[in-house]
Amino acid sequence: MLSPAASGEPDRRDPPPLTDAWLAGITARLAETAESYDRSGAFPQANFDLLGREGLIGLTVDRRLGGRGAGYVDALRVLAAVAKGEPSTALILFMTYAFHASPDRNLRWPKAIYERLARQAVAGGGLIGTFRVEPELGTPVRGGLPKTVARRTEQGWEITGEKIYSTGSTGLDWFAVWARTEGDDPALGLFLLEPSSPGIRIEPEWDHLGMRATVSHKVVFDCAPLPFDHAVDVRKPEEWVAGPQADSRQGLWNALAISTIYDGVARAARDWLATYLNQRVPANLGAPLASLPRVQEKFGEIEALLHTNRVLIGEAARAADLGELPSATDANLIKHVANANAIKAVEIGLELTGNPGISRNNPLERHYRDVLCSRIHSPQADTILVGAGRAGLAI
């Protein structure tokens, strides 16, 4: 939740430079409690307290509002470091990064409201999540109007409906809820609520295989009130074109951030595996497992997969910072390939370790559970590959 400083002016001290060594320190500190959060499934509040103190929550906020104004390259470097330490934290953080990186925030949102959120992020709080997925609708990327309804009242608006897979639910400072207005000719968009508002209930149903600390619970809205000006971006459905991810920059943030987060999981697995293979000396071998040519070959395969990810993600991020955005098809193919590579890299680790790899005494099984969650993020493999196929066939 908001730190005491988060409701005031941003801390004007210069934040530390984003050196590799400093980011490695962030990774190490987050990794210390990653197993604990995996077992408890609790919101990783201490992690966000740390990130807030280090000036990292407002990373993508515009410089004129006190942020760093970070682009793709720097934001992804931070997300990679956080994900390597504790990936649920990185996924929650990504939502705030993408929110402030979107140019629509300055163009469409009421200025005073947006700047309030931006300054909160710079001061170490202001975590925001956009809630779109519903039990009946599924993911909006596949089309359809939300069942969640905004009803206009004399005092403002009231939101009624349910959202599932609401990442960050119990620890966010703001909910941006995807809803439609009531009536035969509805408008569609985002309504901003504070979690402490009446009529909001969180049902703790997130108990998944991996990414357990994302607290992606169901959030129920029962005539939850908000002021008129908190209908922050509401348009006719056709103005959203292909849905809320129609903006190419927002779609690219999603593709590259998801790729980066799960690549970070695979790199944590890779580092643990390297240590294990160098230290494990079977009695019948009399030398570390790392000395075996077969092990070296398989580890080389991991290196190749992660190198491919680094090049794919890095080149796209550098080009985007120069204004050269890849097509939506290419961005989604990067996500598809990078996530598949990350999963394969961890699977190879399981092949090389046997029983120790799936023991809860070691982190590899946790990394495997986490990296498998890369498959659930929209757009999913079928949508990506059909789109790429149609583009390639010029259909």
N, C-alpha and C positions, 0 to 999 in steps of 0.2 A: 504494500500500500504506500501512499505518499509519505515520504520522509518529512520531518519537520520543516526542512528548508524548501521542500518542493512546491509550496504554495506561494513563495516569495520570488524575488528577483534571482536570476541565475548567478551562480558563483563565478566571478570574473577572473579567478586565477587561471593561468594558462594550464591546460591539461597536459599530461606527460605525452611525449612523442610516441607514436605507435611503432616502436622498434620491435624486432623479432624477439629479443630477449625479454622485453617487458611483457609482451603478449604471452610468451611461454610461461612467465610467472603467473599470469591470470589463469592459464590452463591448469597449472599445477595446483593452485589454490582451489579451483572449482572441482578438480578431480578428487580432492581429499574427502569430500562428502557425497560424491556421486552415487556410491553404493547405498548409502543411507537413504537418499531421496528415492532411489529405485525401489527399495524395500518398503518405504513408508507411503510412497505415492503422494507426498505432501508438496504444496507449492514451495519452490526453492527460494524462500524469502531472503535468507542470508546471502545467497548469490546475487540477488538484485541490490541488496544493501551494498555489497562490494562494488558492483558495477556502477551504482550511483555515486559512491565515494570517488571512484576513479574517473568520473566524467564520461562514461561510455553510453549512458542511456540516450542522451541527446545528440549522439554522434551525427545523425543525418539532418538535424535541425539547421535551418539557414543561419549563416554567420551573423546576420543583422539582428537575430533574436538570441544570440549567445552561443549557438551551436558550432560544430566544426564544419558543417556543410559538406560532410563526407559523401563522396560518390560511391560507385560500385566497388572499386578496388579496395579502398580503406574499410568500408563497411563489411565486405566479405572477409577481409583479413581478421577483423574482430570476431565475426560470427564463427569463423573457422577455429579460432583459439578458444572461444567459449564452448563450441560444440565438442571439441576434443576433450574438454574437461567435463562438461555435463550438457548433453544435447537438448534436454527438455528446456533448460534455461535459454539456449540459443534460439529455439523455435518461438518461444514467447517473446524474446527480445526482437527477433526479426519482424514481428508484426508492428512494433513501434517504429523500427527503422523504415520499413516500407511505407508506413503511414506518413511520416514526415518527408520522405523522399518524393512523394507524389506531387507533381505541380498543381493538381486539382485542389490541394488543401488551401493554397493561397488564392486561387481563382474563384472557387465556388463556395467555400465555407464562410460564414460570418467572420470577419477579420478578428474581432475581439475574442471570440471563442477559440479560433485556431491558435492565436498567439498565446492565450492562456495555457493551452495544452503544450505548446512548444516550450514555453518558459518552465513549465513543470518538469518536462523531460530533461532540460538542461540542468535543472537544480537537483536531479537525481530521482525523479518519480515520473508521474504521468504515463504509466504503462497503459496501452490501449489495445483492445482486440476487436476485430470486426466479426460479428456473429452472423453467419449466413445459412448454415446447414440446418435442415429441419427433418423430422421423422418422415413426413409424407413426401416432401420435395426432394430429399437427398441433396446432392450438391447443385447449386444454381448454375454451375458451368454447363450442365447438361440441359438447361432450359427450364422454363416454368416460373410462375409467379409464387412468391412466398405466401404461406398461409398466415404468417404473422401480420397483424393489422394495426395500423395507426389511426386512431379516431380523434378527430378534432373536437376540442371542448372549449368552454368559455375561458379557461385558464391556460390552455396550451394543447398538448396532445396526450393521449393515453395509448400505450402499447400493450397488446395482448397476443400471446403466442408462445411457442417453444422453440428453442435452439439447442441442437445437440452438437457434440464435438467442439465445445466452446473453449478453445485453448486459452489457458491462463485464468480461467473463470474466477477462482477464489482469491487471486492476488492482483487483479487488474484495478486500475484507478478509473477507467472509463470503458463502457460498452458502446460500440458503434453497431447498431442493430439494423440488419437488412429487412425492411418491411414495406408493405404496400398500404396506401391509404384506402379507406373503405369506400364503397360505391361501385357503380357500373363502369366508370372510366377512371381506374385507379392510377395514381402516380406511384413511383417506386424509388426507394433509395435508403439513405442512412439516417438514423435517429440516434442521437447521443444521450446516453443515460449514465448517471453515477450509480455504482453498485449498491450504495446505501439507500437508494430511493425506495419508497414503499412499493409493494406489488411485485418485487423481484425475489425469486426463490431459486437457489442452486440445489439441484438434486445430484448427490455424489455417486454417479453411476460409472465413471471412468475407471476401469480396472483391466487394463489391456496388457498384452504381452510385453510391449516395450514402450519407451518414451513415457514412462509412468508418471513422472513429475510434471507433465504438462497440465495436469488437472483439467482435462478436457471434458468437463461434466455437462449435464443438461442444465440449461437456464430457462426458467419459466417466468413469463411476464403476465401478470394479471392486472390489467388496467394500470400499468406502471406510468406515473405522470412525468412529463418533461415540459419545459417552456416552449413557446412557439419557435424561438430562434434556435432550438436544439434539433429541429428538423434541418440538418446541416447540408444535405445534398440530396434533394428529392427531384426527380425528373419523370417525364413520360417514359414508359418502358422502352419505346423505340429509340430514345436518346441514349440509352445504355448500349445500343448496337448489339454486341454479342454477349452482353452481361457485364457484371462488375469488373471483369478482367480485360475489358476491351482495350483499355489504355495500354499501349505497347510497353511503356516504361514500367508500369505496375506488373504486367505479365512477365517482363524480364527479371524484375526483382524476385518474383516468386520462383521462377525457374532456377536462377543462379543461387539464391539463398538456400532453397531446399537441397540443391546439389551440394552446396558447400557444407551444410550441416551434416549430411550423412557421409560425405567424404571425410569430415572431421572425425566421425565415429570410427570409420575404417582406419584412419591414421592412428587413433588411440589403440585400436586392436593390433595394428601393425607394430607399434612400439612395444607393447607388452609381449607380443610374440617374439620379437627379436631378442628381448632379454631372456625369455624362457628358453629359446633354442640355444642360446649361448651358455646358459647355466645348467641345463639338463644334461647330465652325463650318465647314460645307462651303464650298468655294470658290465654287460656283455660287449659294449662298444669301447668303453674306456676313454671316450672323447665326447665333446659336446655334440648334440644333435646337429648343430650348425655346421659341423665339419663334413656332413654327408652331402655328396653331390646332388642326390635327389631332393634333399631339403633346400639346398641352395637354389636349385632350379625352380622349385615351387615358390620360394620366397621372391625369386626374380620375377615370377609371374605377378605376385602382389605388387612389386615395385612398378611393373609395367602398367598395371591397371590404374594405380594411383598417379603415376606420371601422366597418363592420358587425361585423367580428371583435371590435374593441375593445368595442363595446357588448354583444354577445352574451356574451363571456367575462367582461367586467367586471361586468355585472349579475348573472350567475349566481354569481360569486365573492363579491360583496358580500352577496347574499341567503343564500348558504350559511354565511357567517361569522355571520349572524344566526340560523342554525338553520333556515332555509327552504330545504330541499334540493329541487331539481327532481326530477321523476320520472326513472327510468333512460332512458325514451324521450326525454325532452326533453334530458337531458345528452348522449346519443349524437347527437341531431340537431345540437346545438351543435358537436360534434366534426366531424360530417360536413360541415356548411355552412362552418365556419371553415377546414377543410383544403382544401375545394374552392376557397374564396376565395383562400387563400394560393397555391395552384397557379396559378390564373387570373392573379393579380397578377404573378407572375414570368413567366408566358407572355406577357403584354402587354409586359413589358420586352424579351423576345426579339424580339417583333414590331417594336419601335421601334429596336432596335440593329442588327439584321441580323448580319453576320459577326462584328463585335466582341463581340456577346452570347454567341456560342458558342466564342469563343477562350479557351484556357486561360491566356492572358495577363491576362484579366479575371475577376473573381469571379462574374459573373452565371451562367455555366454551372455553377459549383459550387453556387450557391444553387438552381438549377433541379434539379440531380441530388438535392440534399438534400430539397427540398420534395416531390418526387415520392414519397419514402419515407413520407409521411404516409398513403398509401393502404394500407400493409401492416399497420397497427396494428389489433388486435382491439378491439371488434367492427368488422368491415369493412362496406363500404357496403351490401351485400345484406342482411346481418343487421339493420343499423340501419333501412333503409327498409322491409323487410318488417314489422319490429316496429312502426314508426310507422304503417304502413298498417293493420295489424291493430287497433292501438289506435284509430285514427281511424274505422275501420269497425265498431268494437265487436265484433270477432270473438273 
